Amino acid sequence: MKKLVRLLLTIALAFVVFTGFRWYRYITNTDSPYDEIGITLNNAMPGPINAWGCAKLKTTFGTSLPPYGCADENATQWK
């Protein structure tokens, strides 16, 4: 039973680390703010983390249209 719990915890930790790394790589990229997986991950993050990610993206891509999850109600302005 302990081996099963340890295996499940290892899998869960690996998933969290991989997802977190993928999200951070999207937030700090300099190519494009329109990566589908990055947008989905950023949109799924809790409020303060999403706001930080959107602010980071805005400093890099402030002159372009914001991606989903970082747009205001009219979808043309950053949050």
C-alpha positions in Angstrom: 0.0 0.0 0.0 2.9 2.4 0.8 4.4 1.8 -2.6 1.1 2.7 -4.3 0.8 5.9 -2.3 4.4 6.8 -3.0 3.9 6.1 -6.8 0.7 8.3 -6.9 2.4 11.1 -5.0 5.4 10.9 -7.4 3.1 11.1 -10.4 1.2 14.0 -9.0 4.4 15.9 -8.2 5.8 15.3 -11.7 2.5 16.6 -13.2 2.6 19.7 -11.1 6.3 20.4 -11.9 5.8 19.8 -15.6 2.7 22.0 -15.8 4.3 24.7 -13.8 7.4 24.7 -15.9 5.3 24.8 -19.1 3.2 27.7 -17.8 6.3 29.7 -16.7 8.0 29.1 -20.1 4.9 30.5 -21.7 4.8 33.6 -19.5 8.5 34.4 -20.0 8.6 33.7 -23.8 9.4 36.5 -26.2 8.0 34.9 -29.4 4.2 35.1 -29.2 1.5 35.5 -26.6 -0.8 33.2 -28.6 0.5 29.7 -27.7 -2.7 27.6 -27.1 -1.4 25.5 -24.3 0.1 28.5 -22.5 -3.1 30.4 -22.8 -5.1 27.5 -21.4 -2.6 27.0 -18.5 -2.6 30.7 -17.7 -6.3 30.9 -17.8 -6.6 28.0 -15.4 -4.3 29.5 -12.8 -5.8 31.1 -9.7 -6.5 34.9 -9.7 -3.2 36.3 -8.4 -1.0 34.0 -10.4 -3.1 34.7 -13.6 -2.8 38.4 -12.9 1.0 38.2 -12.5 1.2 36.2 -15.7 -0.9 38.6 -17.6 1.2 41.6 -16.3 4.4 39.8 -17.4 2.9 39.1 -20.9 1.7 42.7 -21.1 5.2 44.1 -20.5 6.5 41.9 -23.3 3.6 42.1 -25.8 1.8 45.3 -24.7 1.3 46.6 -28.2 -0.5 43.4 -29.5 -4.0 42.1 -28.7 -4.1 40.3 -25.4 -4.6 36.5 -25.3 -7.7 34.9 -23.8 -7.6 35.2 -20.1 -5.7 38.5 -20.1 -8.3 40.5 -22.0 -10.7 43.0 -20.5 -14.5 42.8 -21.3 -14.0 44.3 -24.8 -11.3 41.8 -25.7 -9.0 44.5 -27.1 -7.6 45.9 -23.8 -5.3 44.2 -21.4 -6.5 43.6 -17.8 
